[in-house]
Amino acid sequence: MPKRDKPASPPMLRAKLWVEVDGEPALTEDGADLLDQIHATGSLSEAARRLRFSYRRAWLLVDAMNRRWDPPLVTTATGGERGGGSVLTPRGQRVLASYRDLQIQLEYLLGQAGDPFKIT
């Protein structure tokens, strides 16, 4: 008996949003997720754990973002009696909010497009 292939789902429009500074990525979806978690937890290591990022990956993402934005998006304090911490700067909060707003607008526009590949 011949195997029946399931019908193909219709094509879907998708998009990824990122911000570049001087031609280099300055904020990506992973970076925005990391900023969200830093804001929620006050800790780079906890943010990394929640996202299942290695601490090194999280630190490198924050370092890359901070080098590309002036002023930086995140400030960090190391160790100490209270264990240090990480917080978004006011600039970081504004950049993250703007990025999330643009993501919502983009998703809305893609949703409004319907099926641009439909043959009528």
C-alpha positions in Angstrom: 0.0 0.0 0.0 1.5 3.4 -1.0 2.5 5.8 1.8 0.3 8.9 1.9 2.2 12.1 2.4 0.6 14.6 4.7 -0.5 17.8 2.9 2.1 20.6 3.0 1.2 23.5 5.2 0.9 26.8 3.4 3.9 29.1 3.2 4.3 31.5 6.2 6.0 34.8 6.2 8.6 35.0 9.0 11.1 37.7 10.0 13.9 38.2 12.4 14.6 41.6 13.9 18.0 42.8 15.0 19.8 46.1 15.4 23.1 46.9 13.9 25.6 49.6 14.9 28.4 50.2 12.5 27.4 47.1 10.5 27.7 44.8 13.5 24.8 43.2 15.4 24.2 45.3 18.5 20.9 43.7 19.7 19.5 40.3 18.6 16.6 38.2 19.8 18.9 36.3 22.1 20.3 39.5 23.4 16.9 40.9 24.0 15.9 37.8 25.9 19.0 38.0 28.0 18.2 41.7 28.8 14.7 40.7 29.8 16.0 38.1 32.2 18.7 40.4 33.6 16.0 42.9 34.3 13.8 40.3 36.0 16.5 38.7 38.1 19.2 41.3 38.7 21.8 38.6 37.9 23.7 37.7 34.8 24.3 34.2 36.0 20.6 33.6 36.9 19.5 35.1 33.5 21.9 32.7 31.8 20.5 29.7 33.7 16.9 30.6 32.9 17.8 30.9 29.2 20.0 27.7 29.3 22.9 29.8 28.1 26.4 29.1 29.4 27.6 31.9 31.6 30.4 32.6 29.1 27.9 33.0 26.2 25.8 35.4 28.3 28.8 37.4 29.4 30.0 37.6 25.8 26.6 38.8 24.6 26.4 41.5 27.2 30.0 42.5 26.5 29.3 42.8 22.8 26.1 44.8 23.3 27.8 47.1 25.8 30.7 47.8 23.4 28.3 48.7 20.6 26.0 51.0 22.6 27.0 54.3 24.2 26.2 54.4 27.0 26.2 50.7 27.7 22.9 48.7 28.2 24.0 46.7 31.3 26.1 47.5 34.3 27.6 44.7 36.4 29.1 44.4 39.8 31.3 41.4 40.7 31.2 39.3 43.8 31.3 40.7 47.3 29.2 39.9 50.3 25.9 40.2 48.4 27.2 38.5 45.3 27.3 41.4 42.9 24.6 41.7 40.3 23.6 43.1 36.9 21.1 45.8 36.0 19.9 47.4 32.8 20.9 51.0 32.5 18.2 53.5 31.6 19.5 53.3 28.0 19.2 49.5 28.2 15.6 49.7 29.4 14.7 52.1 26.5 16.5 50.0 23.9 14.8 46.8 25.1 11.4 48.4 25.2 11.8 49.8 21.7 13.0 46.5 20.4 10.1 44.6 21.9 7.6 47.2 20.5 9.1 46.8 17.0 8.8 43.0 17.3 5.1 43.3 18.1 4.6 45.7 15.2 6.4 43.4 12.8 4.4 40.3 14.0 1.2 42.3 13.5 2.2 43.3 9.9 3.2 39.8 9.0 -0.2 38.6 10.4 -2.0 41.2 8.3 -0.3 40.0 5.1 -2.3 36.7 5.2 -1.1 34.3 2.5 0.8 36.4 0.0 1.7 33.2 -2.0 -1.9 32.1 -2.5 -2.9 31.6 -6.1 -6.4 32.8 -6.7 
